[in-house]
C-alpha cells in the first residue's frame, strides 16, 4: 500500500472513530478512580445536606462498578455534565445496576418512606436551584410498581420514574435504557435543554433500614 492509500485509510479510520464516539457519551465507567477506592469517587462531588456516610467503593475487574451501601442514611454524589451531552444527538440514557438489599418498606410515593436502593438522576438546574430545578430520578423502588411516575413528596424538584420494583430481580445485573427526551416531555410538557449534571444515590434513612446496590457504566447514546 502506498503512502497516499495508507493516509486515506487512516483518515477513514479516524472519521469512523469520531462517529462512534459521537454515538455514545460515557458519563462514568469507574476507571478513573483507583480500584478499591472508598468514599466520593474521583471526578464526583458530595451533597450539601444531611449526614451522608458515603459508604461507596470502586470494585471490579475487568468491569469497574460502584458498590453502594447505606445504613439509616442517604448519600448522593454528583458530576458536572455541562457541554458534554447533546440530547438531540444522544437522547438515550443507558446504565447497568444490581440491587442487593432494598430499604424495608421503601415507597417513592410517600414522604415517610422515600428511600431507594439504587438511584440515578439527570439534572437541569434553574435558579433558584432548590425551588426551580428539574430533576428526573430513575430508581429501583421497594414497593411502588415499575412504570410509576410520581413527584417526590419530600423534594419538590424531583420526579421519580420507577424503573424496577421489588425483590424479583435482586442480585442480577440489569442494563436499562430510557429516552430522557421523551420522559422529560411526558413529565414537564416540553422539550428539554441539555442536562447540566448527573447524580447517583442510595437512601435508607426514612425507613430506618439498610440498602445495598451496584452501579455500572453510565452513558448517553443514540436511538
C-alpha positions as CSV (number, residue, x, y, z in Angstrom):
1,X,0.0,0.0,0.0
2,X,1.4,3.4,-1.0
3,X,1.6,6.3,1.4
4,X,-1.4,8.0,-0.2
5,X,-3.6,5.0,0.3
6,X,-2.3,4.5,3.8
7,X,-3.1,8.1,4.6
8,X,-6.6,7.8,3.3
9,X,-7.2,4.6,5.2
10,X,-6.0,6.2,8.4
11,X,-8.3,9.2,7.8
12,X,-11.2,6.9,7.2
13,X,-10.5,5.1,10.5
14,X,-10.3,8.4,12.3
15,X,-13.6,9.6,10.9
16,X,-15.2,6.3,11.9
17,X,-13.8,6.5,15.4
18,X,-15.1,10.0,15.8
19,X,-18.6,8.9,14.5
20,X,-18.6,6.1,17.0
21,X,-17.6,8.4,19.8
22,X,-20.4,10.8,18.9
23,X,-22.9,7.9,19.1
24,X,-22.0,7.3,22.8
25,X,-21.1,9.7,25.6
26,X,-19.8,7.9,28.6
27,X,-20.8,9.7,31.9
28,X,-18.8,7.2,34.0
29,X,-17.1,3.9,33.7
30,X,-15.4,4.0,37.1
31,X,-11.9,3.5,35.7
32,X,-10.6,6.9,36.7
33,X,-10.9,6.3,40.5
34,X,-8.3,3.8,41.7
35,X,-9.6,0.3,42.2
36,X,-10.7,-0.2,45.8
37,X,-11.0,3.5,46.5
38,X,-13.6,4.4,49.1
39,X,-15.8,7.4,49.7
40,X,-16.6,10.0,47.0
41,X,-15.0,8.8,43.7
42,X,-12.6,11.0,41.8
43,X,-14.5,13.4,39.5
44,X,-17.6,13.5,41.6
45,X,-18.7,15.7,44.5
46,X,-20.8,15.1,47.6
47,X,-24.1,16.6,48.7
48,X,-24.6,19.7,50.9
49,X,-27.4,18.4,53.1
50,X,-27.9,15.7,55.7
51,X,-25.3,13.4,57.2
52,X,-24.1,11.2,54.3
53,X,-21.8,8.2,55.1
54,X,-20.6,7.8,51.5
55,X,-20.1,4.1,52.0
56,X,-19.0,3.7,48.4
57,X,-16.3,1.5,47.0
58,X,-15.0,1.2,43.4
59,X,-14.8,-2.5,42.6
60,X,-14.5,-5.0,39.8
61,X,-12.1,-6.5,37.3
62,X,-12.2,-6.2,34.3
63,X,-15.5,-4.3,34.6
64,X,-15.5,-1.5,37.1
65,X,-18.6,-0.7,39.2
66,X,-19.5,1.4,42.2
67,X,-20.6,-0.5,45.2
68,X,-23.1,1.5,47.4
69,X,-24.2,0.7,51.0
70,X,-26.5,2.6,53.3
71,X,-27.5,2.1,56.9
72,X,-30.1,4.6,58.1
73,X,-28.7,7.4,55.9
74,X,-28.7,8.8,52.4
75,X,-25.7,9.5,50.2
76,X,-25.7,11.4,46.9
77,X,-22.8,12.1,44.6
78,X,-22.9,14.4,41.5
79,X,-21.0,15.0,38.4
80,X,-20.9,18.0,36.1
81,X,-22.2,17.4,32.6
82,X,-22.2,21.0,31.2
83,X,-21.3,20.9,27.5
84,X,-20.8,17.1,27.5
85,X,-24.2,15.7,26.5
86,X,-26.3,16.8,23.5
87,X,-29.7,15.2,23.8
88,X,-30.5,15.9,20.2
89,X,-27.7,13.5,19.3
90,X,-27.7,11.1,22.3
91,X,-31.2,11.1,24.0
92,X,-31.0,7.6,25.4
93,X,-29.7,7.1,28.9
94,X,-28.1,3.7,29.4
95,X,-26.8,2.2,32.6
96,X,-26.3,-1.1,34.4
97,X,-27.2,-1.8,38.0
98,X,-27.7,-4.5,40.6
99,X,-29.7,-4.2,43.8
100,X,-28.8,-6.5,46.7
101,X,-30.8,-5.1,49.6
102,X,-33.9,-3.0,49.3
103,X,-34.8,-0.5,52.1
104,X,-37.5,-2.1,54.2
105,X,-40.9,-0.6,53.2
106,X,-39.4,2.0,50.9
107,X,-42.0,3.7,48.7
108,X,-41.3,6.7,46.4
109,X,-44.9,7.8,46.6
110,X,-44.8,8.7,50.3
111,X,-42.7,11.2,52.1
112,X,-42.3,9.0,55.1
113,X,-40.8,6.1,53.1
114,X,-38.9,8.0,50.4
115,X,-35.9,5.5,50.2
116,X,-34.5,3.6,47.2
117,X,-31.6,1.2,47.0
118,X,-30.4,2.5,43.6
119,X,-31.0,5.9,42.1
120,X,-29.6,7.7,39.0
121,X,-30.6,11.3,38.4
122,X,-30.5,13.6,35.3
123,X,-30.4,17.2,36.4
124,X,-31.4,20.5,34.8
125,X,-30.6,23.3,37.3
126,X,-32.7,26.5,37.3
127,X,-32.3,29.5,39.6
128,X,-33.1,29.3,42.4
129,X,-31.9,25.7,42.2
130,X,-33.6,24.4,45.4
131,X,-37.0,25.6,44.1
132,X,-37.0,25.5,40.3
133,X,-34.5,22.9,39.1
134,X,-35.9,19.9,37.2
135,X,-34.6,16.5,38.1
136,X,-35.6,13.1,36.8
137,X,-34.7,10.2,39.2
138,X,-34.7,6.7,37.7
139,X,-35.0,4.4,40.7
140,X,-35.2,0.8,41.9
141,X,-38.1,1.0,44.4
142,X,-39.1,-1.5,47.1
143,X,-42.9,-1.1,46.8
144,X,-44.0,1.4,44.1
145,X,-44.8,-0.6,40.9
146,X,-42.4,-0.4,37.9
147,X,-43.7,2.3,35.5
148,X,-44.8,4.6,38.2
149,X,-44.0,8.3,37.5
150,X,-44.5,10.4,40.6
151,X,-43.2,13.7,42.1
152,X,-41.1,13.3,45.2
153,X,-43.2,14.2,48.2
154,X,-40.0,15.3,50.0
155,X,-38.1,17.2,47.4
156,X,-40.1,19.3,45.1
157,X,-37.6,19.5,42.2
158,X,-37.5,15.7,41.7
159,X,-39.8,13.4,39.7
160,X,-39.3,9.7,40.1
161,X,-39.5,7.2,37.3
162,X,-39.7,3.7,38.9
163,X,-37.7,1.5,36.6
164,X,-37.5,-1.6,38.8
165,X,-39.6,-2.6,41.8
166,X,-39.4,-5.3,44.5
167,X,-37.1,-8.2,45.1
168,X,-37.7,-10.3,41.9
169,X,-34.5,-9.2,40.2
170,X,-32.3,-8.8,43.3
171,X,-28.7,-10.0,42.8
172,X,-29.0,-9.7,39.0
173,X,-27.1,-7.3,36.8
174,X,-29.6,-5.5,34.5
175,X,-28.9,-2.9,31.8
176,X,-31.5,-0.2,31.5
177,X,-32.4,2.3,28.7
178,X,-34.6,5.4,29.0
179,X,-35.3,8.0,26.4
180,X,-34.6,11.1,28.5
181,X,-36.2,13.5,26.0
182,X,-39.4,11.5,25.9
183,X,-39.5,11.2,29.7
184,X,-38.9,14.9,30.1
185,X,-41.7,15.8,27.6
186,X,-44.1,13.4,29.5
187,X,-43.3,14.9,32.9
188,X,-42.8,18.6,32.0
189,X,-44.7,19.0,28.8
190,X,-41.8,20.5,26.8
191,X,-38.5,19.6,25.1
192,X,-35.5,19.6,27.4
193,X,-32.3,21.6,27.2
194,X,-29.2,19.6,27.6
195,X,-28.7,18.4,31.2
196,X,-26.0,20.1,33.4
197,X,-25.4,17.4,36.0
198,X,-25.8,13.7,36.8
199,X,-26.2,12.1,40.2
200,X,-26.0,8.6,41.8
201,X,-27.5,7.9,45.2
202,X,-28.6,5.4,47.8
203,X,-31.0,6.1,50.6
204,X,-32.4,4.3,53.7
205,X,-32.9,6.9,56.4
206,X,-36.7,7.4,56.1
207,X,-37.3,3.7,56.7
208,X,-34.6,3.4,59.3
209,X,-33.3,0.4,57.4
210,X,-30.4,-0.7,55.2
211,X,-29.8,-0.8,51.4
212,X,-27.1,-2.1,49.1
213,X,-26.6,-1.9,45.3
214,X,-24.1,-1.6,42.5
215,X,-24.0,0.9,39.6
216,X,-22.0,0.0,36.4
217,X,-21.2,2.1,33.3
218,X,-23.5,5.1,32.6
219,X,-23.7,6.6,29.1
220,X,-25.9,8.6,26.8
221,X,-26.4,7.0,23.3
222,X,-28.2,7.5,20.0
223,X,-31.6,5.9,19.3
